[in-house]
């Protein structure tokens, strides 16, 4: 699939401010299942310096630095053309030693994946999430593939969606108790449940094809799990499915806060309020096949 995406972000400040450095995480990634064909960023006011960077999670970000000139508005428009090619989300064979829970990861792989496991310094995973994970692991006899499918389906069928545009993701226990949440809340439930049974999981921010007739589009969130033999694989509990070629990844991180589309402040900080305006347009060209394999 080929997607053409235009994403407008505009901050309206209550009074004039001077801008500190900003980081933009709206550049689609390129990997084995997704190829960035074109990307452009227009910023007003123009930054004095702009650079494409690679963050600690391997994501491509854009750093912006501004002059200390007072402004009452900051506007950023990204345009991107992306090819997605994973038509079958199960086009792999898991390593035999990684087919059943709990997985005994080789030492080197375990060290690399450490940030994506449950962390001693992180908030404790709620008992309700742990119980859910253990119950599904028991029902699926520890089969990793079946567990991931069952977890995706469970969240999709038992929790109602709400379009909660602002605020941090809820802890998984809160979402399960409410049986309600946004896409980012469902992603956190999924990640915490995976970590509760020893799977490496991370938070993903991006776009999904959705309904092209809808006048308003939003960013979407889902999860990725590292499957030995299959690499990072996406699961979208909001829609109850494994991710294929109808999702476009922007960034992924073990920490949701590291996937915010834009981060940055003003010298005035919280003393000046602002209003956020966004507009996302996604055009689909399903006549384009996957790019040819490189020789």
DOMAR-739772 format. One line per 5 residues: number of its first residue (from 1); their letters; for each residue z, y, x of C-alpha. Coordinates in steps of 0.02 Angstrom, whole numbers, plus 50000, padded with zeros to 5 digits. Example, Ala and Ser with C-alpha at 12.3 -4.5 7.8 and 13.67 -1.06 7.14 Angstrom:
// residues 2
1> as> 50390,49775,50615 ~ 50357,49947,50684
END
This chain:
// residues 295
1> xxxxx> 50000,50000,50000 ~ 49969,50178,50056 ~ 50085,50318,50000 ~ 50066,50505,50016 ~ 50232,50594,50002
6> xxxxx> 50277,50777,49986 ~ 50462,50821,49992 ~ 50524,50999,49964 ~ 50703,51049,50007 ~ 50759,51227,49977
11> xxxxx> 50933,51303,49999 ~ 50969,51465,49906 ~ 51119,51554,49983 ~ 51232,51667,49880 ~ 51220,51798,50017
16> xxxxx> 51136,51814,50186 ~ 51186,51686,50317 ~ 51141,51640,50496 ~ 51088,51461,50524 ~ 51165,51338,50645
21> xxxxx> 51063,51188,50710 ~ 51002,51066,50578 ~ 50951,50883,50585 ~ 50817,50819,50467 ~ 50806,50633,50425
26> xxxxx> 50649,50633,50319 ~ 50524,50562,50443 ~ 50472,50386,50384 ~ 50498,50253,50516 ~ 50365,50142,50592
31> xxxxx> 50400,49956,50615 ~ 50324,49786,50581 ~ 50316,49817,50394 ~ 50281,50003,50385 ~ 50166,50118,50481
36> xxxxx> 50179,50308,50482 ~ 50001,50375,50481 ~ 50036,50561,50467 ~ 50189,50673,50463 ~ 50205,50862,50453
41> xxxxx> 50353,50977,50433 ~ 50346,51159,50378 ~ 50506,51261,50395 ~ 50541,51437,50333 ~ 50614,51531,50422
46> xxxxx> 50526,51458,50572 ~ 50645,51380,50698 ~ 50647,51443,50877 ~ 50642,51263,50934 ~ 50595,51099,50850
51> xxxxx> 50600,50924,50923 ~ 50575,50745,50864 ~ 50727,50645,50919 ~ 50787,50465,50916 ~ 50965,50445,50853
56> xxxxx> 51094,50313,50900 ~ 51026,50195,50765 ~ 50846,50208,50827 ~ 50789,50322,50685 ~ 50665,50463,50712
61> xxxxx> 50746,50628,50666 ~ 50695,50810,50687 ~ 50810,50937,50769 ~ 50794,51120,50717 ~ 50867,51272,50805
66> xxxxx> 50863,51448,50732 ~ 50886,51628,50788 ~ 51044,51715,50724 ~ 50942,51819,50602 ~ 51018,51835,50427
71> xxxxx> 50923,51740,50291 ~ 50956,51705,50108 ~ 50851,51547,50096 ~ 50802,51394,50199 ~ 50649,51294,50149
76> xxxxx> 50585,51131,50223 ~ 50429,51040,50163 ~ 50382,50870,50234 ~ 50217,50783,50201 ~ 50187,50604,50255
81> xxxxx> 50060,50466,50238 ~ 50130,50290,50256 ~ 50057,50115,50250 ~ 50172,49974,50194 ~ 50118,49795,50223
86> xxxxx> 50259,49674,50179 ~ 50191,49597,50019 ~ 50306,49446,50034 ~ 50488,49487,50072 ~ 50521,49305,50116
91> xxxxx> 50383,49282,50245 ~ 50496,49208,50378 ~ 50593,49053,50427 ~ 50777,49082,50462 ~ 50848,49004,50618
96> xxxxx> 50921,48833,50572 ~ 51091,48884,50639 ~ 51089,49041,50530 ~ 51044,48960,50364 ~ 51223,48930,50307
101> xxxxx> 51380,49036,50300 ~ 51476,49071,50405 ~ 51347,49109,50539 ~ 51398,49076,50719 ~ 51299,49213,50806
106> xxxxx> 51256,49195,50991 ~ 51367,49308,51096 ~ 51231,49431,51144 ~ 51165,49449,50966 ~ 51342,49469,50899
111> xxxxx> 51375,49608,51024 ~ 51217,49701,50974 ~ 51257,49683,50789 ~ 51441,49733,50805 ~ 51422,49903,50716
116> xxxxx> 51348,49815,50564 ~ 51494,49695,50538 ~ 51660,49739,50456 ~ 51756,49852,50576 ~ 51944,49851,50610
121> xxxxx> 51951,50042,50604 ~ 51848,50054,50443 ~ 51925,50061,50269 ~ 51979,49889,50210 ~ 51853,49804,50097
126> xxxxx> 51928,49798,49922 ~ 51994,49629,49862 ~ 51873,49632,49716 ~ 51724,49643,49833 ~ 51794,49505,49945
131> xxxxx> 51825,49394,49793 ~ 51647,49423,49731 ~ 51573,49382,49900 ~ 51675,49224,49921 ~ 51637,49168,49743
136> xxxxx> 51449,49189,49767 ~ 51457,49103,49936 ~ 51543,48956,49852 ~ 51418,48951,49707 ~ 51271,48950,49827
141> xxxxx> 51353,48823,49943 ~ 51344,48949,50084 ~ 51154,48958,50085 ~ 51119,49130,50158 ~ 50956,49160,50065
146> xxxxx> 51028,49106,49898 ~ 51185,49209,49929 ~ 51085,49368,49959 ~ 50981,49339,49803 ~ 51134,49300,49698
151> xxxxx> 51225,49456,49760 ~ 51074,49567,49723 ~ 51059,49493,49548 ~ 51246,49506,49512 ~ 51256,49691,49551
156> xxxxx> 51096,49725,49453 ~ 51152,49631,49298 ~ 51336,49680,49290 ~ 51333,49864,49340 ~ 51253,50008,49244
161> xxxxx> 51154,50140,49336 ~ 51200,50324,49333 ~ 51100,50462,49417 ~ 51242,50533,49523 ~ 51149,50657,49633
166> xxxxx> 51291,50727,49738 ~ 51445,50661,49826 ~ 51481,50521,49947 ~ 51452,50340,49897 ~ 51600,50262,49809
171> xxxxx> 51693,50120,49895 ~ 51630,49953,49833 ~ 51791,49914,49740 ~ 51776,50074,49637 ~ 51597,50034,49586
176> xxxxx> 51640,49856,49536 ~ 51791,49915,49436 ~ 51688,50046,49344 ~ 51537,49929,49329 ~ 51440,50090,49354
181> xxxxx> 51360,50182,49498 ~ 51211,50261,49582 ~ 51090,50176,49700 ~ 51196,50223,49851 ~ 51352,50154,49767
186> xxxxx> 51266,49987,49733 ~ 51203,49983,49913 ~ 51382,50001,49976 ~ 51443,49859,49864 ~ 51304,49749,49934
191> xxxxx> 51343,49796,50115 ~ 51530,49769,50096 ~ 51505,49600,50012 ~ 51389,49544,50151 ~ 51511,49600,50285
196> xxxxx> 51652,49509,50193 ~ 51565,49343,50230 ~ 51515,49390,50407 ~ 51338,49455,50382 ~ 51272,49608,50474
201> xxxxx> 51217,49741,50349 ~ 51168,49924,50349 ~ 51132,50068,50230 ~ 50952,50127,50203 ~ 50885,50292,50137
206> xxxxx> 50705,50311,50082 ~ 50584,50317,49938 ~ 50528,50186,49813 ~ 50368,50186,49715 ~ 50449,50190,49544
211> xxxxx> 50357,50263,49396 ~ 50222,50384,49454 ~ 50220,50466,49282 ~ 50399,50528,49301 ~ 50400,50717,49335
216> xxxxx> 50557,50710,49443 ~ 50585,50591,49589 ~ 50738,50566,49697 ~ 50779,50486,49862 ~ 50830,50304,49847
221> xxxxx> 50957,50197,49937 ~ 50967,50010,49968 ~ 51032,49889,50100 ~ 50963,49788,50244 ~ 51036,49625,50311
226> xxxxx> 50999,49553,50481 ~ 50934,49375,50458 ~ 50912,49281,50623 ~ 50732,49224,50621 ~ 50683,49358,50495
231> xxxxx> 50752,49518,50570 ~ 50812,49660,50459 ~ 50772,49622,50276 ~ 50793,49743,50131 ~ 50880,49709,49965
236> xxxxx> 50884,49832,49821 ~ 51027,49793,49701 ~ 50982,49944,49592 ~ 50821,49855,49543 ~ 50880,49677,49574
241> xxxxx> 50749,49630,49703 ~ 50709,49596,49884 ~ 50617,49742,49964 ~ 50430,49724,49994 ~ 50289,49851,50009
246> xxxxx> 50346,49967,49870 ~ 50489,50044,49967 ~ 50468,50172,50107 ~ 50608,50177,50235 ~ 50664,50342,50310
251> xxxxx> 50821,50296,50407 ~ 50950,50157,50418 ~ 51127,50156,50486 ~ 51289,50058,50470 ~ 51365,50221,50408
256> xxxxx> 51295,50305,50250 ~ 51342,50477,50316 ~ 51217,50452,50458 ~ 51074,50438,50333 ~ 51093,50607,50247
261> xxxxx> 50919,50684,50226 ~ 50973,50849,50304 ~ 51131,50898,50395 ~ 51177,51067,50465 ~ 51282,51219,50427
266> xxxxx> 51283,51407,50434 ~ 51393,51518,50541 ~ 51477,51574,50380 ~ 51524,51395,50333 ~ 51608,51369,50165
271> xxxxx> 51632,51555,50138 ~ 51456,51565,50065 ~ 51402,51448,49926 ~ 51226,51383,49906 ~ 51113,51302,49778
276> xxxxx> 51002,51155,49824 ~ 50828,51132,49753 ~ 50724,50976,49788 ~ 50556,50910,49733 ~ 50479,50743,49781
281> xxxxx> 50300,50692,49744 ~ 50236,50517,49783 ~ 50053,50469,49765 ~ 50002,50287,49775 ~ 49837,50219,49839
286> xxxxx> 49842,50032,49806 ~ 49662,50008,49863 ~ 49716,50018,50045 ~ 49757,49852,50125 ~ 49874,49823,50272
291> xxxxx> 49817,49892,50440 ~ 49729,49769,50555 ~ 49836,49676,50680 ~ 49836,49749,50854 ~ 49748,49641,50986
END
